[in-house]
């Protein structure tokens, strides 16, 4: 019990946590650990996607902003 703590959570969040459980006997501690790990992975993936998007922007501008493509606007 030395590593345990108490946190206050709104009742509506508790209801969401109940819905998110994989099985009825899953503890909130297990669920929150799984959610936190998943969130960290998604955050890292999103940072990578943002990085790729930023480095691709100059090339995309080069490809899309040219006189040859403007010809198609008049058709």
Beta strands, then each sheet from edge to edge (+ up, - down):
end
